[in-house]
Amino acid sequence: MSAVLAIDTASSAFALAIAIDGVCASSVSADAAQDHSRLLLPAIDRLLHAHRDELAGIVAVRGPGSYAGLRVGLATAEGLALARGIPLRGIGTLEAVAAAVDCGDLTVIHPAGRGEFAAQDVRNGALQGMPWIARPEELAGPIAGEGAGALGSCEVTAEERCRAALRLGIALLGEAGGGDSEAFYLREPNITRPRRAAVHASGRANPGG
């Protein structure tokens, strides 16, 4: 018996799924409220439970998505894979969304912050080109993904996306060198310096006040 664990931290809610002998046996999701680093490992421990010693591979959603969430999820996946000497494969967020809906031609999306979405077209079941950043009014035709429900289309939850990523990743685990596990971001994270540091820097630049 072998187990494969999937980790999806591309959203504020993280999701986990486990397959036993190639079949998804269980999945969970929880609102992390940007606290993935504290909540993720205990949730993994609970999900694996009796299958810890059977873990044979890990699948991780690699983005685009939450900068902090992806960083924690991928680091956790890499640490587990290294500690156990098992393979790790990455699946793109939008690739997982497309696999979750499997309904022909559409545009798959994922929140990109600032009220915008990462978007990519799907034609005949295959992703086309590279993802781009889109405002809601720029999305035409059928769409699917996190946030699509509010736009009158097909909502895909983190748990549904994770289960789809698990299915895709299981196939890649059997391929030598298959599946990039590096984080994928469409733009740089919006990180600002603490106010005190900014004030000090300003004071050094303008010593005369």
C-alpha positions as CSV (number, residue, x, y, z in Angstrom):
1,M,0.0,0.0,0.0
2,S,1.3,3.5,-0.9
3,A,0.1,7.0,-0.1
4,V,0.5,10.3,-2.0
5,L,-0.1,13.6,-0.2
6,A,-1.3,16.8,-2.1
7,I,-0.8,20.3,-0.5
8,D,-2.5,23.4,-1.8
9,T,-1.7,26.7,-0.1
10,A,-2.4,29.0,-3.0
11,S,-5.3,30.6,-1.2
12,S,-6.1,32.0,2.3
13,A,-7.8,28.6,2.8
14,F,-5.4,25.7,2.5
15,A,-6.4,22.2,1.3
16,L,-4.9,18.7,1.6
17,A,-5.7,15.5,-0.1
18,I,-4.4,11.9,0.2
19,A,-4.5,9.1,-2.3
20,I,-4.1,5.4,-1.3
21,D,-2.9,3.2,-4.1
22,G,-3.7,5.8,-6.7
23,V,-7.2,6.6,-5.5
24,C,-8.1,9.8,-3.6
25,A,-9.2,8.6,-0.1
26,S,-9.7,11.8,1.8
27,S,-9.4,15.6,1.6
28,V,-9.7,18.5,4.0
29,S,-9.6,22.3,3.8
30,A,-9.4,25.0,6.4
31,D,-9.3,28.8,6.5
32,A,-5.7,29.6,7.4
33,A,-6.3,33.4,7.6
34,Q,-2.7,33.8,6.4
35,D,-1.4,31.6,9.2
36,H,-0.4,28.7,7.1
37,S,2.9,28.2,8.9
38,R,1.1,27.4,12.2
39,L,-1.8,25.3,10.9
40,L,-0.4,23.3,8.0
41,L,1.8,20.7,9.7
42,P,-0.8,19.7,12.3
43,A,-3.4,19.3,9.6
44,I,-1.0,17.1,7.5
45,D,-0.3,15.0,10.6
46,R,-4.0,14.5,11.2
47,L,-4.7,13.6,7.5
48,L,-1.9,11.1,7.2
49,H,-2.7,9.4,10.5
50,A,-2.2,5.7,10.0
51,H,-0.5,6.2,6.6
52,R,2.6,8.1,7.7
53,D,4.9,5.1,7.0
54,E,3.3,4.5,3.6
55,L,3.9,8.0,2.2
56,A,5.6,7.5,-1.2
57,G,5.2,10.9,-2.9
58,I,4.1,14.5,-2.5
59,V,2.3,16.8,-4.9
60,A,2.3,20.6,-4.2
61,V,0.3,23.4,-5.9
62,R,3.0,25.9,-6.9
63,G,1.1,29.0,-8.0
64,P,0.1,31.5,-8.9
65,G,-1.5,32.4,-5.6
66,S,-0.9,33.7,-2.1
67,Y,2.8,34.6,-1.8
68,A,3.0,33.7,1.9
69,G,0.8,30.6,1.5
70,L,2.8,29.2,-1.4
71,R,6.1,29.9,0.3
72,V,5.0,27.9,3.4
73,G,3.3,25.1,1.4
74,L,6.2,24.5,-0.9
75,A,8.8,24.7,1.9
76,T,6.8,22.1,3.9
77,A,6.4,19.8,0.9
78,E,10.2,20.1,0.2
79,G,11.1,19.4,3.8
80,L,8.8,16.3,4.0
81,A,10.1,15.0,0.6
82,L,13.7,15.5,1.6
83,A,13.3,13.9,5.1
84,R,11.6,10.8,3.7
85,G,13.6,10.5,0.5
86,I,10.5,10.6,-1.7
87,P,9.7,12.4,-4.9
88,L,7.9,15.8,-5.0
89,R,6.0,17.2,-8.0
90,G,4.5,20.6,-8.5
91,I,1.2,21.4,-10.3
92,G,0.2,24.9,-11.4
93,T,-2.8,26.4,-9.7
94,L,-4.6,27.1,-13.0
95,E,-3.7,23.7,-14.3
96,A,-5.4,22.2,-11.2
97,V,-8.5,24.4,-11.7
98,A,-8.8,23.3,-15.3
99,A,-8.6,19.6,-14.3
100,A,-11.2,20.2,-11.5
101,V,-13.9,21.4,-14.0
102,D,-13.0,19.5,-17.1
103,C,-15.7,21.2,-19.2
104,G,-14.3,22.2,-22.5
105,D,-13.4,25.7,-23.6
106,L,-13.3,28.4,-20.9
107,T,-11.0,30.7,-18.9
108,V,-9.6,29.5,-15.6
109,I,-8.9,32.1,-12.9
110,H,-7.4,32.6,-9.4
111,P,-7.3,35.7,-7.2
112,A,-4.1,37.8,-7.8
113,G,-4.8,40.5,-5.3
114,R,-5.9,44.1,-5.8
115,G,-9.2,42.9,-7.1
116,E,-7.6,41.2,-10.1
117,F,-7.2,37.6,-11.2
118,A,-4.6,35.4,-12.7
119,A,-6.2,34.0,-15.9
120,Q,-5.5,31.5,-18.6
121,D,-7.5,30.1,-21.5
122,V,-8.4,26.4,-21.8
123,R,-9.2,25.1,-25.3
124,N,-10.1,21.5,-26.0
125,G,-9.0,20.7,-22.4
126,A,-5.5,22.1,-22.7
127,L,-4.1,25.4,-21.2
128,Q,-3.2,27.9,-23.9
129,G,-0.2,30.3,-23.7
130,M,0.9,31.9,-20.5
131,P,-1.3,33.2,-17.6
132,W,-2.0,36.9,-17.5
133,I,-3.4,39.4,-15.0
134,A,-7.0,40.4,-15.7
135,R,-9.6,42.7,-14.1
136,P,-13.1,41.2,-13.6
137,E,-14.5,43.3,-16.5
138,E,-11.9,41.9,-18.8
139,L,-13.0,38.3,-18.3
140,A,-15.4,37.2,-21.1
141,G,-17.2,33.9,-21.7
142,P,-17.4,31.0,-19.2
143,I,-14.9,31.2,-16.4
144,A,-14.0,28.8,-13.5
145,G,-11.9,29.1,-10.4
146,E,-11.8,30.7,-7.0
147,G,-13.9,33.9,-7.1
148,A,-15.7,32.9,-10.3
149,G,-18.9,32.3,-8.4
150,A,-19.2,36.0,-7.5
151,L,-18.9,36.7,-11.2
152,G,-21.8,34.4,-12.0
153,S,-19.7,31.5,-13.2
154,C,-18.2,28.2,-11.9
155,E,-16.7,28.5,-8.4
156,V,-13.8,26.0,-7.7
157,T,-12.9,25.6,-4.0
158,A,-9.4,25.0,-2.7
159,E,-10.4,21.4,-1.8
160,E,-11.7,20.7,-5.3
161,R,-8.5,22.2,-6.7
162,C,-6.3,20.1,-4.4
163,R,-8.0,16.9,-5.3
164,A,-7.5,17.7,-9.0
165,A,-3.8,18.5,-8.4
166,L,-3.5,15.1,-6.6
167,R,-4.8,13.3,-9.7
168,L,-2.5,15.2,-12.0
169,G,0.5,14.8,-9.7
170,I,0.2,11.0,-9.3
171,A,0.8,10.6,-13.0
172,L,3.9,12.8,-12.8
173,L,5.4,10.9,-9.9
174,G,5.9,8.0,-12.2
175,E,8.0,10.1,-14.7
176,A,11.7,10.7,-14.1
177,G,12.2,14.5,-13.5
178,G,8.6,15.3,-14.2
179,G,6.9,18.3,-12.6
180,D,8.5,21.6,-11.6
181,S,8.1,22.3,-7.8
182,E,9.4,25.9,-7.9
183,A,7.0,28.6,-6.9
184,F,5.4,30.5,-9.7
185,Y,4.3,34.1,-9.2
186,L,2.8,36.4,-11.8
187,R,4.1,39.5,-10.1
188,E,6.3,40.5,-7.2
189,P,4.7,40.4,-3.7
190,N,3.5,43.7,-2.3
191,I,5.9,44.0,0.7
192,T,6.5,47.3,2.4
193,R,9.1,48.3,5.0
194,P,8.0,48.8,8.6
195,R,7.1,52.5,9.2
196,R,10.0,53.0,11.7
197,A,12.6,51.7,9.2
198,A,11.2,54.0,6.6
199,V,11.4,57.0,8.9
200,H,15.0,56.2,9.7
201,A,15.9,55.9,6.1
202,S,14.2,59.2,5.3
203,G,16.1,60.9,8.2
204,R,19.4,59.6,6.8
205,A,18.6,60.8,3.3
206,N,17.6,64.3,4.6
207,P,19.7,65.0,7.7
208,G,18.8,68.7,7.6
209,G,15.0,67.8,8.1
